[in-house]
Each structure stands twice: as structure tokens, then as C-alpha cells.
């Protein structure tokens, strides 16, 4: 099996490598737009499958892994912030509240496609304006859904509790990836 990881995320690369898989990183160019009729809870799966479908035709023995993470609060989708202002707004929305993190994976071979989504609930303590400024200045969370990384300072300092997989929140439900790859 030749495993292809279609992600530029350093976190996904690290996690897949830590699972013990050899893989090649490939790039997929596709516009990640979720149609309005797709529910927030289904959007990560939609985007993961969209990426898998945009990749070239697989060859015999190749396995493609795509993933997407969506953060949602009050049924509102929080993507990657485009600037400091948007990151600040998102973190203020998450402050002191519980939100959901949906990470979907799609594993595709020449003959089948498997998509699964894992969900985790995350509860933040209140985050002050100064803490938001500090986090954005030092960690530049512009490549992270919801404007934060659980493995960074904000996650360590401000997450009160979570229900679900740490790795799902980090961007790759490793337990699902491992199980599916071992089965195919």
C-alpha cells in the first residue's frame, strides 16, 4: 500500500507519522466552499470528500487520506480566520463557552471511499482581551479552524474540559485513521 496524505498541515503529518505509517504528502487544489444546504455537522465530511474527489485518479495500491476540521458554536461554522480581527472575533465567541470540533477523514482507494467524522466538545474558560492579543501575536492561528490549536498555549491555559478525542480537536482522529487503514 502506498499511502498519500493530502494535507499541508504539520500537525496531521506529525500525527500520521507517530501512528507508524509511511506516507507521501500530496497537494490538492480545490476551492473549499460549503454549500448553504450542508449542515454544520456535515460540513467537515463534505469538505474531506470534496478534496478526495478533486485528486487525480488513484492507481492500484494507492490509498489517499484527506481530512478537514470544522469548529462550530451555536450551530455557526468557524473556519480559518483571514486576519487578526476575525481571529479576535472568533476567540471572543468561544470564550467561556462550549463548542464542537468536527474532524472528518476520507480514505479512498481505487475501488472504495470511506468517510467518517469524529466530534468533540470543548469548553473554554473566559479568555481576556489581553490573552487573545497575546495568543494571536505569538501563535498566529490563521491556519487553524476556530482560530486556535489545542496543543498550543491557548489550549493548555484555557480549555476547562473536553469530551472527545484530543487528536480529533488537533485535526486528525487518529483512532479512526488507524482502524480504517489497518482494515484495508
C-alpha positions in Angstrom: 0.0 0.0 0.0 1.3 3.5 -0.9 -0.4 6.0 1.5 -0.9 9.5 0.2 -1.6 12.3 2.7 -3.4 15.2 1.1 -2.7 17.8 3.7 -0.1 20.5 4.2 -0.9 20.6 8.0 2.3 19.9 10.0 0.0 18.5 12.8 -1.5 15.9 10.5 1.9 14.9 9.2 3.2 14.5 12.7 0.2 12.5 13.9 0.2 10.1 10.9 3.9 9.6 11.3 3.5 8.9 15.0 1.0 6.2 14.2 3.8 4.4 12.4 2.6 4.9 8.8 5.0 5.7 5.9 3.3 8.2 3.6 3.9 10.7 0.9 2.4 14.2 1.2 0.5 15.3 -1.9 -1.2 18.6 -2.7 -4.8 19.0 -3.8 -6.0 22.3 -5.3 -9.7 22.7 -4.7 -11.9 25.5 -3.6 -13.2 24.7 -0.1 -16.7 26.2 -0.2 -19.5 24.6 1.7 -23.0 25.0 0.1 -25.6 26.6 2.3 -27.8 23.5 2.4 -25.0 21.4 4.1 -25.5 21.4 7.9 -22.6 22.5 10.1 -22.2 18.9 11.5 -21.9 17.5 8.0 -19.5 20.2 6.6 -16.2 18.6 7.6 -17.2 15.3 5.8 -18.4 17.3 2.8 -15.0 19.1 2.6 -13.0 16.0 3.2 -14.8 14.2 0.4 -14.5 17.3 -1.9 -10.7 17.2 -1.5 -10.6 13.4 -2.2 -12.8 13.8 -5.3 -10.5 16.6 -6.6 -7.4 14.4 -6.5 -6.3 12.6 -9.6 -7.4 9.0 -10.4 -5.7 6.7 -8.0 -3.6 3.8 -9.2 -3.6 0.2 -7.9 -2.2 0.1 -4.4 -2.5 3.8 -3.6 -4.6 4.9 -0.7 -5.5 8.6 -0.3 -6.2 10.2 3.1 -7.9 13.6 3.2 -9.2 15.4 6.3 -11.0 18.5 7.3 -11.7 20.1 10.7 -14.6 22.4 11.4 -15.2 24.4 14.6 -18.8 25.3 15.4 -20.5 27.2 18.1 -24.3 27.7 18.4 -24.6 26.0 15.0 -22.3 28.6 13.4 -19.3 27.5 11.3 -15.9 28.9 12.3 -13.3 28.4 9.6 -9.8 29.6 9.4 -9.5 33.3 10.3 -8.4 35.6 7.4 -6.9 38.2 9.7 -6.3 39.3 13.3 -9.7 40.9 13.6 -11.5 37.8 12.5 -9.3 35.6 14.8 -10.2 38.0 17.7 -13.9 37.8 17.0 -13.8 34.0 16.9 -11.9 33.7 20.2 -14.3 36.1 21.9 -17.2 33.9 20.6 -15.5 30.8 22.1 -14.6 32.5 25.4 -16.4 30.9 28.4 -18.5 28.6 26.2 -18.7 25.0 24.9 -18.2 24.5 21.2 -17.9 21.5 18.9 -15.0 20.3 16.8 -15.8 18.1 13.9 -12.9 16.4 12.1 -13.7 14.2 9.1 -11.4 11.9 7.3 -11.8 10.3 3.8 -9.8 7.3 2.9 -10.0 6.5 -0.8 -8.7 3.5 -2.8 -9.2 2.6 -6.4 -12.4 0.8 -5.5 -13.9 2.4 -2.4 -14.3 5.6 -0.4 -14.8 5.7 3.4 -15.6 8.9 5.1 -16.1 9.2 8.9 -16.5 12.2 11.2 -15.5 12.3 14.9 -16.9 15.0 17.2 -15.5 16.5 20.3 -17.0 19.1 22.7 -14.6 21.7 24.1 -15.2 24.2 26.9 -13.1 27.3 27.3 -12.6 29.3 30.4 -13.2 33.1 29.9 -10.4 34.5 27.7 -9.5 38.1 28.3 -8.8 40.6 25.6 -5.1 40.7 26.6 -4.9 36.9 26.4 -6.4 37.0 22.9 -3.9 39.6 21.8 -1.0 37.6 23.3 -2.2 34.4 21.7 -2.7 35.8 18.2 0.7 37.7 18.3 2.7 34.7 19.5 1.0 31.8 17.8 -0.5 33.3 14.6 -3.5 30.9 14.5 -4.5 31.8 10.9 -4.2 28.2 9.6 -6.5 26.7 12.3 -10.2 26.3 12.3 -11.8 28.4 15.1 -8.5 30.4 15.5 -6.8 28.1 18.0 -4.7 25.0 18.3 -5.4 22.7 21.3 -1.7 21.8 21.5 -0.7 25.5 21.8 -0.7 28.0 24.7 -4.5 28.8 24.5 -5.4 25.1 24.6 -3.1 24.5 27.6 -4.1 27.6 29.5 -7.8 28.0 28.7 -9.5 24.7 28.0 -11.5 23.8 31.0 -12.7 20.4 29.8 -13.3 18.4 26.7 -15.4 15.4 25.8 -13.9 13.5 22.9 -10.5 12.8 21.3 -7.7 15.3 21.8 -6.4 14.3 18.4 -9.8 15.0 16.7 -9.5 18.5 18.1 -5.9 18.7 16.9 -7.1 17.9 13.4 -6.8 14.1 12.8 -9.0 11.4 14.6 -6.0 9.1 14.8 -8.1 6.2 16.2 -10.3 6.2 13.1 -7.4 6.6 10.7 -5.6 3.7 12.4 -8.6 1.4 12.4 -9.6 2.0 8.8 -6.1 1.8 7.4 -5.5 -1.5 9.2 -8.7 -2.9 7.8 -7.9 -2.1 4.1 
